[in-house]
Amino acid sequence: MRDRIPSFCRKSKEDAPCHMIKPYELILGKTIPFVLIGLADVTLIICAGKLIFDLPIRGSLLLLFGVALIFILTTLSLGLFLSTISRTQQQALMSAFFFMVPAMLLSGIFCPRSSDRGRRG
């Protein structure tokens, strides 16, 4: 039975509090605060870009917040997945490193699109 308890519940001395709530309540309780913080960060960055740097906002703000929400939810889902399958914090960190390095390399952060040889204009 202990193998079925998520790893973030196993870390406490008593597993009783994790058994009193349903699994979806636990996942929502761990996810919703970070979704709200992420959306507040997106709002703060958009406001800073507009007010401090005078950047024009082109396009739909609703679409921007929708895409940001999808990004935040997928990132949090990956974190919850890694914390569930990992037995220790070190294992979770190595698993996150395994996902983040290819994501950064494939994002174009080290080779901007403007440096492509065949690109015109």
Residue pairs with C-beta under 8 A, 6 or more apart in sequence:
2 10
2 15
5 15
5 18
6 18
6 23
6 26
6 83
6 84
7 83
7 84
7 85
7 86
7 87
8 30
8 83
8 84
9 15
9 17
9 18
9 26
12 18
18 26
21 29
27 80
30 80
31 73
31 76
31 80
34 72
34 76
35 69
35 72
35 73
35 76
38 68
38 72
38 76
39 65
39 68
39 69
39 72
42 64
42 65
42 68
46 57
46 61
46 64
49 55
49 57
50 57
78 99
79 96
82 92
82 95
82 96
82 99
83 92
85 95
86 92
86 95
104 110
113 119
